[in-house]
Amino acid sequence: MILLNTMNNRFGEWYVPKFGPMWFRAFIGLTFYPYTLMVSGFIFMGTSFADHIVISRSVILFTTYVICLGISAHSFDSFSSKNAPWGQYIKNKYLLIMGFLSLFFGILLSFRYALEYPYLLIAGIIEIFFIFSYNLELFNGFFHNNKWLAFATGSMPVVSGYLIQNGNSIIIFLLLFILGYSLIQIEIQASRPYRSLKKNEKMDVQAITKYYEKILESVVLFSITFTILILLSNIWKIF
């Protein structure tokens, strides 16, 4: 049996299926598939700003992110943290096996493109570093915070989608970097009050105000950055 005997209300989460055996429901819950698909979908956001698009490249990179983030990263996160929601349902040895195997197959899918595009290779190395450093809380948890999470799951997927199409504009690259970062910050700040409410935790007014302030800041940053990106990518049509 993969599942441990301890149970709580995690199976009541909206994204966890209400059907099937417990091991299946726990595995689906572990992948956090709404978040995983959102982050992986950032690939196509970056791709859309490239001059020449070969969509098959982005599809493969998208699949790589789904596997490496959805299974590998979340398996390592559940393995390392006592507070990780699904670590109590799946034994540690299975979490490690899933983490390493999925990482291997995910990398294998996109490896040829990493060799073809040096900047994409650098991006891949950075992402692998964060799979371990963030989720296993290495370096005394230095990288285990919201800023590095937004960098690894917001900025990097968007710019990777641009790089795999051989995008070479440094301005577009930087703007996409900001775009991805602000999007994940919105998700992070919106999810914190939700999680606290689910756990029946009390939150003071200042804490709630701070969360919504961060959301507003991120929405403004996203909107401005996205507008500039659209203008830059279509500026040739003006003249």
Residue, then its C-alpha position, 0 to 999 in steps of 0.5 A: m500500500i502506498l497510502l498511509n492510514t492517516m486521513n484529514n479533509r484534503f480529499g475535500e479540496w475542489y480539485v480532488p476527484k470524488f471518485g476512484p480509489m484513494w491512491f488515485r485521488a491522493f495522486i491527483g491531489l499531489t499534482f495540484y493540477p490546476y496550478t500545474l497547468m496554469v504554470s505550464g501554460f505560461i510556456f505558450m504566453g512566452t511563445s506567443f511573443a516570438d517572431h517565428i513559432v514552431i508550436s511543437r517545441s512549446v507543446i513538448l516543453f509544456t509537457t516537460y513542465v507538467i511532468c517536472l512540476g506536477i509530479s517531481a517538484h510536488s513529490f519532493d515538496s511532500f517528502s521534505s515538509k511535515n506540513a505538505p498536504w499530501g506527504q501524509y498519504i503517500k510513503n516517503k520512498y514512493l515520493l522519492i521514486m516518483g520525484f526522480l523518475s518523473l524528473f528524468f523523463g521530463i528532462l528527456l523530453s526537452f533535452r534535444y532543444a536544450l542542446e540546440y538553444p544554449y539559453l534554454l539549457i541555462a533556463g533548464i539548469i536553473e529550474i532543476f536547481f529550484i526543484f531541489s533547492y525550493n522543494l527540499e528546502l536546501f541551504n537552510g530554506f533560503f530559497h523556500n519563499n514567495k519571491w523565489l517561488a514566483f521566479a521559478t514558477g512564474s518568470m522562468p516558464v514564460v521566458s522559457g517559452y520565448l527562448i525555445q522559439n529562439g527569441n532574442s530580444i532582451i527587452i521582450f525577455l525582461l518584460l516577459f520575466i516581469l509578467g510571469y513574476s507578477l502573475i504568480q504573485i497574484e496567485i500566491q497572495a490570493s491563495r494564502p487567505y483561502r488556505s487560512l480560511k480552509k484551516n479555520e485559522k484566524m487572520d487579523v485585519q492587517a494581515i488580510t489588508k497586506y495580502y490584498e495590497k500585494i494582489l493589487e500591486s501585482v495586477v497593476l504590474f501585470s497589466i502595465t507589462f502586458t500592455i507594453l509587450i503587446l505594443l512592442s510586438n506590434i509596433w511594426k504595424i504602426f509605421 
